[in-house]
Amino acid sequence: MTDQNPTADQPDGAEAMVGSEEFEPTTAEAAAAEQAAVADQQPAGETVTGETGSGEPGSEVHPDTALAAERLTDLQRLQAEYVNYKRRVDRDRAVVQERAVRDVLETLLPVLDDISAAREHGDLADGPFAKIADKLESTLGRFGLERYGAVGEEFDPGRHEALMHAAWPSDGSVSGDSTTVVQVLQPGYRAGEQVLRAARVAVADPE
């Protein structure tokens, strides 16, 4: 009987294939390799978006994006605080300025009373002091100072201070159907709509 060599009929190189057969990867190994390839192709600095274990799409916010949103919120809050502060400062500045002007005008009211009395007695008819008095009154008028109080005005408790009650004049110098000023004892002053000193007057009721 002739011995047959099982490898005799095989082509050259077949013996080298024995023990080195190639095997296809399992399903899990293929999935892992595919995910690794996707990760290698993802640009640097971007977050890979995948699917969660429940099948729903999920995403992650990049730390730089979250930090930028936080800084933007801080800047918006600071801007709002600055705007409110500027409005409050402007409002307080106007109030302080108005109060300072009012205090100066109230301080000068006795001087204006003396000037008015001197003018009524004829002491300011002419001369350098008359020019100074006129210039002072003109300058204060630029700040809204105004003298008021005249016979025949309707009595207003907000603008007049009634010091006495008199009889209604019979000479017809006063007319009206309500309580009326018949004598001015001391003129009043106001700056704009604000009364600095009420006019002190005598009033009468129509008969």
VEXKEGU-426084 format. One record per atom (N, C-alpha, C): residue in one letter; atom name; x, y, z. Coordinates in nm, 2 decimals, padded with zeros to 4 digits. Each point is the difference from the previous one (the first is absolute). Example, Ala and Ser with C-alpha at 12.3 -4.5 7.8 and 13.67 -1.06 7.14 Angstrom:
BEGIN
   residu   atome       c1       c2       c3
        a       N    01.32   -00.57    00.78
        a      CA   -00.09    00.12    00.00
        a       C    00.09    00.12    00.00
        s       N   -00.04    00.11   -00.07
        s      CA    00.09    00.11    00.00
        s       C   -00.08    00.11    00.08
***
This chain:
BEGIN
   residu   atome       c1       c2       c3
        m       N    00.09   -00.12    00.00
        m      CA   -00.09    00.12    00.00
        m       C    00.09    00.12    00.00
        t       N   -00.04    00.09   -00.08
        t      CA    00.09    00.12   -00.02
        t       C   -00.05    00.11    00.10
        d       N    00.10    00.06    00.08
        d      CA   -00.04    00.11    00.10
        d       C   -00.02    00.12   -00.08
        q       N   -00.11    00.06    00.04
        q      CA   -00.04    00.13   -00.07
        q       C    00.02    00.12    00.10
        n       N    00.07    00.10   -00.05
        n      CA    00.03    00.12    00.08
        n       C   -00.12    00.09   -00.02
        p       N   -00.07    00.04    00.11
        p      CA   -00.12    00.09   -00.02
        p       C    00.04    00.13   -00.05
        t       N    00.12    00.04    00.01
        t      CA    00.04    00.14   -00.05
        t       C    00.07   -00.01   -00.13
        a       N    00.00   -00.11   -00.06
        a      CA    00.07   -00.01   -00.12
        a       C   -00.07    00.07   -00.12
        d       N   -00.13   -00.01    00.00
        d      CA   -00.08    00.06   -00.11
        d       C   -00.03    00.15    00.03
        q       N    00.04    00.05    00.11
        q      CA   -00.03    00.15    00.03
        q       C    00.10    00.08   -00.07
        p       N   -00.05    00.12   -00.05
        p      CA    00.10    00.09   -00.07
        p       C    00.10    00.05    00.10
        d       N    00.11    00.06   -00.07
        d      CA    00.10    00.06    00.09
        d       C   -00.05    00.12    00.08
        g       N    00.04    00.00    00.12
        g      CA   -00.05    00.11    00.09
        g       C   -00.12   -00.04    00.08
        a       N   -00.06   -00.11   -00.03
        a      CA   -00.12   -00.04    00.07
        a       C    00.03   -00.03    00.14
        e       N    00.12   -00.06    00.02
        e      CA    00.04   -00.04    00.13
        e       C    00.01    00.12    00.09
        a       N    00.04    00.12   -00.06
        a      CA    00.01    00.12    00.09
        a       C   -00.13    00.05    00.05
        m       N   -00.11   -00.04   -00.07
        m      CA   -00.13    00.05    00.05
        m       C   -00.06   -00.08    00.11
        v       N    00.06   -00.11    00.03
        v      CA   -00.05   -00.09    00.11
        v       C    00.03    00.07    00.13
        g       N   -00.10    00.02    00.09
        g      CA    00.02    00.06    00.13
        g       C   -00.01    00.15    00.00
        s       N   -00.02    00.06   -00.11
        s      CA    00.00    00.15   -00.01
        s       C   -00.12    00.05   -00.07
        e       N   -00.11   -00.07    00.01
        e      CA   -00.13    00.04   -00.06
        e       C   -00.05    00.13    00.06
        e       N   -00.06    00.09   -00.09
        e      CA   -00.06    00.13    00.04
        e       C   -00.14   -00.02    00.05
        f       N   -00.04    00.07    00.11
        f      CA   -00.13   -00.01    00.06
        f       C   -00.07    00.13   -00.01
        e       N   -00.12    00.01   -00.03
        e      CA   -00.08    00.13    00.00
        e       C   -00.03    00.04    00.14
        p       N    00.01    00.13    00.03
        p      CA   -00.03    00.05    00.14
        p       C   -00.14   -00.02    00.04
        t       N   -00.02   -00.01    00.13
        t      CA   -00.14   -00.02    00.05
        t       C   -00.07    00.14   -00.02
        t       N   -00.14   -00.01    00.03
        t      CA   -00.08    00.13   -00.02
        t       C    00.05    00.10    00.10
        a       N    00.03   -00.03    00.13
        a      CA    00.04    00.10    00.10
        a       C    00.13    00.06   -00.04
        e       N    00.09   -00.08   -00.05
        e      CA    00.13    00.05   -00.04
        e       C   -00.01    00.10   -00.12
        a       N   -00.09   -00.03   -00.10
        a      CA   -00.02    00.08   -00.11
        a       C   -00.06    00.14    00.04
        a       N   -00.10    00.00    00.10
        a      CA   -00.06    00.12    00.05
        a       C    00.11    00.09    00.07
        a       N    00.08   -00.07    00.08
        a      CA    00.11    00.08    00.07
        a       C    00.09    00.06   -00.10
        a       N    00.04   -00.07   -00.11
        a      CA    00.09    00.05   -00.10
        a       C   -00.06    00.12   -00.07
        e       N   -00.13   -00.01   -00.03
        e      CA   -00.07    00.11   -00.07
        e       C   -00.01    00.13    00.08
        q       N   -00.03   -00.02    00.13
        q      CA    00.00    00.12    00.09
        q       C    00.14    00.06    00.01
        a       N    00.10   -00.08    00.00
        a      CA    00.14    00.05    00.01
        a       C    00.03    00.08   -00.12
        a       N   -00.04   -00.05   -00.12
        a      CA    00.02    00.07   -00.13
        a       C   -00.07    00.14    00.00
        v       N   -00.13    00.00    00.05
        v      CA   -00.07    00.13    00.00
        v       C    00.07    00.10    00.09
        a       N    00.05   -00.05    00.12
        a      CA    00.06    00.09    00.09
        a       C    00.13    00.06   -00.06
        d       N    00.07   -00.09   -00.08
        d      CA    00.12    00.05   -00.06
        d       C   -00.03    00.11   -00.11
        q       N   -00.11   -00.01   -00.06
        q      CA   -00.04    00.10   -00.11
        q       C   -00.06    00.12    00.06
        q       N   -00.04    00.01    00.13
        q      CA   -00.07    00.11    00.06
        q       C    00.10    00.12    00.01
        p       N   -00.03    00.12   -00.04
        p      CA    00.10    00.11    00.02
        p       C    00.02    00.03    00.14
        a       N    00.12    00.05    00.03
        a      CA    00.04    00.03    00.14
        a       C   -00.08    00.12    00.05
        g       N   -00.04   -00.01    00.13
        g      CA   -00.08    00.11    00.06
        g       C   -00.15   -00.02   -00.01
        e       N   -00.05   -00.10   -00.08
        e      CA   -00.14   -00.03   -00.01
        e       C   -00.04   -00.12    00.08
        t       N   -00.12    00.00    00.04
        t      CA   -00.06   -00.10    00.09
        t       C   -00.07   -00.10   -00.09
        v       N    00.03   -00.13    00.02
        v      CA   -00.06   -00.11   -00.07
        v       C   -00.14   -00.02    00.05
        t       N   -00.10    00.01   -00.10
        t      CA   -00.14   -00.02    00.04
        t       C   -00.04   -00.14   -00.04
        g       N   -00.05   -00.08    00.09
        g      CA   -00.04   -00.13   -00.02
        g       C   -00.14   -00.03    00.05
        e       N   -00.03   -00.12    00.02
        e      CA   -00.13   -00.04    00.05
        e       C    00.02   -00.06    00.14
        t       N   -00.10    00.03    00.08
        t      CA    00.00   -00.05    00.14
        t       C   -00.04   -00.15    00.00
        g       N    00.02   -00.06    00.12
        g      CA   -00.04   -00.14    00.01
        g       C   -00.14   -00.03   -00.03
        s       N   -00.09    00.11    00.02
        s      CA   -00.14   -00.03   -00.02
        s       C   -00.04    00.02   -00.14
        g       N    00.09    00.04   -00.09
        g      CA   -00.03    00.02   -00.14
        g       C   -00.03    00.14   -00.04
        e       N   -00.01    00.10    00.10
        e      CA   -00.03    00.13   -00.02
        e       C    00.13    00.08   -00.03
        p       N    00.00    00.10   -00.09
        p      CA    00.12    00.07   -00.03
        p       C    00.04    00.09    00.12
        g       N    00.13    00.00    00.03
        g      CA    00.05    00.08    00.11
        g       C    00.12    00.08   -00.04
        s       N    00.02    00.11    00.07
        s      CA    00.11    00.09   -00.03
        s       C    00.07    00.06    00.12
        e       N    00.12    00.04   -00.01
        e      CA    00.07    00.06    00.12
        e       C    00.04    00.14   -00.05
        v       N   -00.01    00.10    00.10
        v      CA    00.04    00.14   -00.03
        v       C    00.15    00.01    00.03
        h       N    00.07    00.07   -00.10
        h      CA    00.14    00.01    00.02
        h       C    00.03    00.10    00.11
        p       N    00.10   -00.02    00.08
        p      CA    00.03    00.08    00.12
        p       C    00.03    00.15   -00.04
        d       N    00.06    00.02   -00.12
        d      CA    00.02    00.14   -00.04
        d       C   -00.13    00.07   -00.03
        t       N   -00.10   -00.07   -00.06
        t      CA   -00.13    00.06   -00.02
        t       C   -00.07    00.04    00.12
        a       N    00.00   -00.09    00.10
        a      CA   -00.06    00.03    00.13
        a       C    00.06    00.12    00.07
        l       N    00.14    00.01   -00.01
        l      CA    00.07    00.11    00.07
        l       C   -00.04    00.13   -00.07
        a       N   -00.01    00.00   -00.14
        a      CA   -00.03    00.12   -00.07
        a       C   -00.14    00.05    00.03
        a       N   -00.10   -00.09    00.02
        a      CA   -00.13    00.03    00.03
        a       C   -00.01    00.06    00.14
        e       N    00.08   -00.05    00.10
        e      CA    00.01    00.05    00.13
        e       C    00.06    00.14    00.00
        r       N    00.10    00.02   -00.07
        r      CA    00.06    00.14   -00.01
        r       C   -00.09    00.10   -00.06
        l       N   -00.08   -00.04   -00.10
        l      CA   -00.09    00.09   -00.06
        l       C   -00.11    00.04    00.09
        t       N   -00.05   -00.09    00.08
        t      CA   -00.10    00.03    00.11
        t       C    00.05    00.10    00.10
        d       N    00.13   -00.02    00.04
        d      CA    00.06    00.09    00.09
        d       C    00.01    00.14   -00.05
        l       N    00.04    00.01   -00.13
        l      CA    00.01    00.13   -00.06
        l       C   -00.13    00.07   -00.02
        q       N   -00.10   -00.07   -00.03
        q      CA   -00.14    00.06   -00.01
        q       C   -00.05    00.05    00.13
        r       N    00.03   -00.08    00.11
        r      CA   -00.04    00.05    00.13
        r       C    00.08    00.13    00.04
        l       N    00.13    00.00   -00.02
        l      CA    00.08    00.12    00.03
        l       C   -00.05    00.12   -00.08
        q       N   -00.03   -00.02   -00.12
        q      CA   -00.05    00.11   -00.09
        q       C   -00.13    00.06    00.06
        a       N   -00.09   -00.09    00.04
        a      CA   -00.13    00.04    00.06
        a       C    00.02    00.08    00.13
        e       N    00.09   -00.05    00.08
        e      CA    00.03    00.07    00.13
        e       C    00.07    00.14   -00.03
        y       N    00.08    00.01   -00.10
        y      CA    00.06    00.13   -00.03
        y       C   -00.10    00.10   -00.05
        v       N   -00.09   -00.05   -00.09
        v      CA   -00.11    00.09   -00.05
        v       C   -00.09    00.06    00.12
        n       N   -00.03   -00.09    00.09
        n      CA   -00.08    00.04    00.11
        n       C    00.07    00.10    00.09
        y       N    00.13   -00.03    00.02
        y      CA    00.08    00.09    00.08
        y       C    00.02    00.14   -00.06
        k       N    00.02    00.01   -00.14
        k      CA    00.01    00.12   -00.07
        k       C   -00.13    00.08    00.01
        r       N   -00.12   -00.06   -00.01
        r      CA   -00.12    00.07    00.01
        r       C   -00.02    00.05    00.14
        r       N    00.03   -00.07    00.10
        r      CA   -00.01    00.04    00.14
        r       C    00.09    00.12    00.03
        v       N    00.12    00.00   -00.06
        v      CA    00.10    00.11    00.03
        v       C   -00.05    00.13   -00.07
        d       N   -00.05   -00.02   -00.13
        d      CA   -00.05    00.12   -00.07
        d       C   -00.12    00.06    00.07
        r       N   -00.09   -00.08    00.05
        r      CA   -00.12    00.05    00.08
        r       C    00.04    00.06    00.12
        d       N    00.09   -00.05    00.08
        d      CA    00.05    00.06    00.12
        d       C    00.07    00.13   -00.02
        r       N    00.08    00.00   -00.11
        r      CA    00.07    00.12   -00.03
        r       C   -00.09    00.12   -00.03
        a       N   -00.11   -00.02   -00.07
        a      CA   -00.10    00.10   -00.03
        a       C   -00.07    00.05    00.13
        v       N   -00.03   -00.10    00.09
        v      CA   -00.06    00.04    00.13
        v       C    00.09    00.08    00.08
        v       N    00.13   -00.04    00.01
        v      CA    00.09    00.08    00.08
        v       C    00.02    00.14   -00.06
        q       N    00.01    00.01   -00.13
        q      CA    00.02    00.13   -00.06
        q       C   -00.12    00.09    00.03
        e       N   -00.12   -00.05   -00.02
        e      CA   -00.12    00.08    00.03
        e       C   -00.01    00.04    00.15
        r       N    00.04   -00.09    00.09
        r      CA    00.00    00.04    00.14
        r       C    00.10    00.10    00.03
        a       N    00.12    00.00   -00.06
        a      CA    00.10    00.10    00.03
        a       C   -00.05    00.14   -00.05
        v       N   -00.06    00.00   -00.12
        v      CA   -00.05    00.13   -00.05
        v       C   -00.11    00.05    00.09
        r       N   -00.08   -00.08    00.05
        r      CA   -00.11    00.04    00.09
        r       C    00.06    00.06    00.13
        d       N    00.10   -00.07    00.05
        d      CA    00.06    00.05    00.13
        d       C    00.06    00.14   -00.02
        v       N    00.07    00.02   -00.11
        v      CA    00.06    00.13   -00.03
        v       C   -00.11    00.11   -00.01
        l       N   -00.11   -00.03   -00.08
        l      CA   -00.10    00.10   -00.02
        l       C   -00.07    00.03    00.13
        e       N   -00.03   -00.10    00.09
        e      CA   -00.06    00.03    00.13
        e       C    00.09    00.08    00.08
        t       N    00.13   -00.01    00.00
        t      CA    00.09    00.08    00.08
        t       C    00.00    00.15   -00.05
        l       N   -00.03    00.02   -00.12
        l      CA    00.00    00.14   -00.05
        l       C   -00.14    00.07    00.01
        l       N   -00.10   -00.07    00.04
        l      CA   -00.13    00.06    00.01
        l       C    00.00    00.13    00.09
        p       N    00.06    00.00    00.12
        p      CA    00.00    00.12    00.08
        p       C    00.07    00.12   -00.07
        v       N    00.10   -00.03   -00.08
        v      CA    00.07    00.11   -00.08
        v       C   -00.10    00.05   -00.10
        l       N   -00.08   -00.08   -00.07
        l      CA   -00.10    00.04   -00.10
        l       C   -00.11    00.08    00.07
        d       N   -00.03   -00.04    00.12
        d      CA   -00.11    00.08    00.08
        d       C    00.05    00.14    00.02
        d       N    00.13    00.02    00.04
        d      CA    00.06    00.13    00.02
        d       C    00.00    00.08   -00.12
        i       N    00.03   -00.06   -00.11
        i      CA    00.01    00.07   -00.13
        i       C   -00.14    00.04   -00.04
        s       N   -00.10   -00.08    00.02
        s      CA   -00.14    00.03   -00.03
        s       C   -00.05    00.12    00.08
        a       N    00.03   -00.01    00.13
        a      CA   -00.04    00.11    00.09
        a       C    00.07    00.13   -00.04
        a       N    00.13    00.00   -00.03
        a      CA    00.07    00.12   -00.04
        a       C   -00.06    00.06   -00.13
        r       N   -00.04   -00.09   -00.09
        r      CA   -00.05    00.05   -00.12
        r       C   -00.14    00.07    00.02
        e       N   -00.08   -00.06    00.09
        e      CA   -00.13    00.06    00.03
        e       C    00.01    00.14    00.07
        h       N    00.11    00.02    00.07
        h      CA    00.02    00.13    00.07
        h       C    00.08    00.10   -00.09
        g       N    00.03   -00.04   -00.12
        g      CA    00.07    00.09   -00.09
        g       C    00.15    00.01    00.02
        d       N    00.06   -00.09    00.07
        d      CA    00.14    00.00    00.03
        d       C    00.08   -00.06   -00.12
        l       N   -00.07   -00.07   -00.09
        l      CA    00.07   -00.06   -00.11
        l       C   -00.05    00.06   -00.13
        a       N   -00.03    00.12    00.00
        a      CA   -00.04    00.07   -00.12
        a       C    00.11    00.01   -00.10
        d       N    00.12    00.03    00.05
        d      CA    00.11    00.02   -00.09
        d       C    00.13   -00.03    00.08
        g       N    00.11   -00.01   -00.07
        g      CA    00.13   -00.02    00.07
        g       C    00.06   -00.14   -00.03
        p       N    00.12   -00.02    00.04
        p      CA    00.07   -00.12   -00.02
        p       C   -00.06   -00.12    00.08
        f       N   -00.06    00.03    00.12
        f      CA   -00.06   -00.11    00.07
        f       C   -00.12   -00.05   -00.06
        a       N   -00.08    00.09   -00.07
        a      CA   -00.12   -00.05   -00.07
        a       C    00.04   -00.09   -00.12
        k       N    00.11    00.02   -00.07
        k      CA    00.05   -00.08   -00.10
        k       C    00.04   -00.14    00.05
        i       N    00.07    00.00    00.12
        i      CA    00.04   -00.12    00.06
        i       C   -00.12   -00.09    00.04
        a       N   -00.10    00.07    00.05
        a      CA   -00.12   -00.07    00.04
        a       C   -00.08   -00.06   -00.12
        d       N    00.00    00.07   -00.10
        d      CA   -00.07   -00.05   -00.13
        d       C    00.08   -00.12   -00.05
        k       N    00.13    00.01    00.00
        k      CA    00.08   -00.11   -00.05
        k       C   -00.01   -00.12    00.08
        l       N   -00.01    00.02    00.13
        l      CA   -00.02   -00.12    00.09
        l       C   -00.13   -00.07   -00.02
        e       N   -00.11    00.08   -00.02
        e      CA   -00.13   -00.06   -00.02
        e       C    00.00   -00.07   -00.14
        s       N    00.06    00.06   -00.10
        s      CA    00.01   -00.06   -00.13
        s       C    00.07   -00.13    00.00
        t       N    00.11    00.00    00.07
        t      CA    00.08   -00.13    00.01
        t       C   -00.07   -00.11    00.07
        l       N   -00.07    00.03    00.11
        l      CA   -00.08   -00.10    00.07
        l       C   -00.12   -00.05   -00.08
        g       N   -00.05    00.09   -00.09
        g      CA   -00.11   -00.04   -00.09
        g       C    00.04   -00.10   -00.09
        r       N    00.13   -00.01   -00.04
        r      CA    00.05   -00.11   -00.09
        r       C   -00.02   -00.14    00.07
        f       N    00.00    00.00    00.13
        f      CA   -00.02   -00.13    00.07
        f       C   -00.15   -00.03    00.03
        g       N   -00.08    00.08   -00.06
        g      CA   -00.15   -00.02    00.01
        g       C   -00.06    00.07    00.12
        l       N    00.07    00.09    00.06
        l      CA   -00.06    00.07    00.12
        l       C   -00.10    00.10   -00.05
        e       N   -00.11    00.00    00.06
        e      CA   -00.11    00.09   -00.04
        e       C   -00.07    00.05    00.13
        r       N   -00.03    00.13    00.00
        r      CA   -00.07    00.06    00.12
        r       C   -00.15    00.00   -00.04
        y       N   -00.09   -00.03    00.09
        y      CA   -00.14    00.01   -00.03
        y       C   -00.07    00.05    00.12
        g       N   -00.13    00.03   -00.02
        g      CA   -00.08    00.05    00.11
        g       C   -00.05    00.14   -00.04
        a       N   -00.13    00.02   -00.03
        a      CA   -00.05    00.13   -00.04
        a       C   -00.15    00.01    00.05
        v       N   -00.04    00.12    00.02
        v      CA   -00.14    00.03    00.04
        v       C   -00.09   -00.05   -00.12
        g       N   -00.11   -00.06    00.04
        g      CA   -00.09   -00.05   -00.10
        g       C    00.02   -00.15   -00.04
        e       N    00.11   -00.06    00.04
        e      CA    00.01   -00.15   -00.03
        e       C   -00.09   -00.08    00.09
        e       N   -00.05   -00.11   -00.06
        e      CA   -00.09   -00.09    00.07
        e       C    00.09   -00.07    00.11
        f       N   -00.05   -00.01    00.12
        f      CA    00.08   -00.06    00.11
        f       C    00.02   -00.15   -00.03
        d       N    00.12   -00.04    00.01
        d      CA    00.04   -00.14   -00.02
        d       C    00.08   -00.05    00.12
        p       N   -00.05   -00.09    00.08
        p      CA    00.07   -00.04    00.12
        p       C    00.14   -00.06   -00.03
        g       N    00.02   -00.05   -00.12
        g      CA    00.13   -00.05   -00.04
        g       C    00.11    00.11   -00.03
        r       N   -00.05    00.12   -00.03
        r      CA    00.09    00.10   -00.04
        r       C   -00.01    00.12    00.09
        h       N   -00.10    00.02    00.08
        h      CA   -00.02    00.11    00.09
        h       C   -00.01   -00.04    00.14
        e       N    00.04    00.09    00.09
        e      CA   -00.01   -00.02    00.14
        e       C   -00.09    00.12    00.06
        a       N   -00.12   -00.03    00.03
        a      CA   -00.09    00.10    00.05
        a       C    00.03    00.04    00.14
        l       N    00.05    00.12    00.03
        l      CA    00.03    00.04    00.13
        l       C   -00.12    00.08    00.07
        m       N   -00.09    00.05   -00.08
        m      CA   -00.11    00.07    00.05
        m       C   -00.12    00.00   -00.10
        h       N   -00.12    00.02    00.06
        h      CA   -00.12    00.01   -00.08
        h       C   -00.05    00.14    00.00
        a       N   -00.02    00.06   -00.11
        a      CA   -00.05    00.14   -00.01
        a       C   -00.13    00.01   -00.07
        a       N   -00.06    00.12    00.01
        a      CA   -00.13    00.02   -00.07
        a       C    00.02    00.02   -00.15
        w       N   -00.10   -00.03   -00.07
        w      CA    00.00    00.01   -00.15
        w       C    00.01    00.14   -00.04
        p       N    00.10    00.04   -00.08
        p      CA    00.01    00.15   -00.04
        p       C   -00.13    00.05   -00.07
        s       N   -00.04    00.11    00.05
        s      CA   -00.12    00.06   -00.06
        s       C    00.03    00.10   -00.12
        d       N    00.13    00.02   -00.03
        d      CA    00.03    00.09   -00.11
        d       C    00.01   -00.07   -00.13
        g       N   -00.03   -00.13    00.00
        g      CA    00.00   -00.07   -00.13
        g       C    00.13   -00.04   -00.05
        s       N    00.11    00.01    00.08
        s      CA    00.13   -00.03   -00.04
        s       C    00.02   -00.15   -00.01
        v       N   -00.08   -00.08    00.06
        v      CA    00.01   -00.14    00.00
        v       C   -00.13   -00.06   -00.05
        s       N    00.00   -00.10   -00.08
        s      CA   -00.12   -00.07   -00.05
        s       C    00.03   -00.15    00.00
        g       N   -00.11   -00.07    00.01
        g      CA    00.01   -00.14    00.01
        g       C   -00.12   -00.06    00.07
        d       N   -00.01   -00.13   -00.01
        d      CA   -00.11   -00.07    00.07
        d       C    00.05   -00.10    00.10
        s       N    00.13    00.01    00.04
        s      CA    00.06   -00.09    00.10
        s       C    00.09    00.08    00.09
        t       N    00.06   -00.07    00.09
        t      CA    00.10    00.07    00.09
        t       C    00.11    00.05   -00.08
        t       N    00.03    00.13    00.02
        t      CA    00.10    00.07   -00.08
        t       C    00.10    00.08    00.08
        v       N    00.12    00.01   -00.05
        v      CA    00.11    00.07    00.07
        v       C   -00.04    00.15   -00.02
        v       N    00.00    00.07    00.12
        v      CA   -00.03    00.15    00.00
        v       C    00.12    00.08    00.04
        q       N    00.10   -00.07    00.06
        q      CA    00.12    00.07    00.04
        q       C    00.12   -00.10    00.01
        v       N    00.11    00.04   -00.06
        v      CA    00.12   -00.08    00.01
        v       C    00.10    00.05    00.10
        l       N    00.01   -00.08    00.11
        l      CA    00.09    00.04    00.11
        l       C    00.15   -00.04   -00.03
        q       N    00.02   -00.10   -00.07
        q      CA    00.13   -00.05   -00.04
        q       C   -00.01   -00.08   -00.12
        p       N    00.08    00.03   -00.11
        p      CA   -00.02   -00.07   -00.12
        p       C    00.06   -00.15    00.01
        g       N   -00.05   -00.08   -00.08
        g      CA    00.05   -00.14    00.00
        g       C    00.09   -00.02   -00.12
        y       N    00.08   -00.11    00.02
        y      CA    00.09   -00.04   -00.11
        y       C   -00.01   -00.15   -00.03
        r       N    00.02   -00.03   -00.13
        r      CA    00.00   -00.14   -00.04
        r       C    00.11   -00.01   -00.11
        a       N    00.04   -00.13   -00.01
        a      CA    00.10   -00.03   -00.11
        a       C   -00.07   -00.11   -00.08
        g       N   -00.05    00.04   -00.12
        g      CA   -00.08   -00.09   -00.08
        g       C   -00.13   -00.02    00.06
        e       N   -00.04   -00.12    00.03
        e      CA   -00.12   -00.03    00.06
        e       C    00.01   -00.02    00.15
        q       N    00.12    00.00    00.05
        q      CA    00.03   -00.02    00.15
        q       C    00.00    00.13    00.07
        v       N   -00.09    00.01    00.10
        v      CA   -00.01    00.12    00.09
        v       C    00.11    00.00    00.10
        l       N    00.09    00.11   -00.01
        l      CA    00.10    00.01    00.10
        l       C   -00.05    00.07    00.13
        r       N   -00.09    00.10   -00.02
        r      CA   -00.06    00.07    00.11
        r       C   -00.14    00.04   -00.04
        a       N   -00.10   -00.03    00.08
        a      CA   -00.13    00.04   -00.04
        a       C   -00.02    00.15    00.03
        a       N   -00.08    00.06   -00.09
        a      CA   -00.03    00.15    00.02
        a       C   -00.09    00.02    00.12
        r       N    00.04    00.09    00.09
        r      CA   -00.08    00.03    00.12
        r       C   -00.10    00.11   -00.04
        v       N   -00.13   -00.02    00.02
        v      CA   -00.10    00.09   -00.05
        v       C   -00.11    00.01    00.10
        a       N   -00.08    00.11   -00.03
        a      CA   -00.13    00.01    00.06
        a       C   -00.11   -00.03   -00.10
        v       N   -00.10   -00.07    00.04
        v      CA   -00.10   -00.04   -00.09
        v       C   -00.14    00.05    00.04
        a       N   -00.09   -00.01   -00.09
        a      CA   -00.14    00.05    00.02
        a       C   -00.10   -00.09   -00.08
        d       N   -00.12   -00.02    00.05
        d      CA   -00.10   -00.07   -00.07
        d       C   -00.10    00.10   -00.06
        p       N   -00.05   -00.04   -00.12
        p      CA   -00.09    00.09   -00.07
        p       C   -00.13    00.01    00.08
        e       N   -00.06    00.12    00.01
        e      CA   -00.13    00.02    00.07
        e       C   -00.12   -00.04   -00.08
***
